[in-house]
Amino acid sequence: METWVALSIVAVVVVLTSAWRVLSWVWVRPKTLERRLREQGLTGNSYRLLFGDLKESSKMTSQAWSTPINFTNDIAPRVVPFFHQNVHNYGIYYSYF
């Protein structure tokens, strides 16, 4: 009976440790990095859990590809519209969190 209690305690410790590692990897580290970069003066989009700006980026890309291409040398809005918009909003030294 005592071995079951010991095994249960070990299992709970393993589960809690694993949960903390995942939480740290997914939320704590990125938010800490974001805070430190903002303290240094870098701006950018806030961190979003797991997928980040993927939805917004793909929407902007599909919109850019659905319009006819302009006959200019400025291809950035067509090729990488999300990054082009962020550089326009935050300047050349923006951070992609």
C-alpha positions, 0 to 999 in steps of 0.5 A: 500500500505504501508503494502506491502512495509513493508512486502517486506522489512521484506521478503528481510531481512529474505531471506538475513539473511537465505542466510547468515546463510547458507553461514556461515554454508557451507563455512565461518565456515569451512574455519575459522576452517581450517585456525585456525587449520593450524595456530596451525600446523595441516595439512590435506586436504583443505576444499571442499564444501559440499561433501569434500573428499567423492568421493576420499574416495569412490574411494580409498575404491573400489580400496582397496576392488577390490584387493586381501587381503594380509595375514598380520596383517596390515589391515588398507590399506584395511579397511580404505584406505583414512585415512591410506593414509592421516596418511601416507601423513600428519602424525598421527596428521592430520586434517580431514577438 
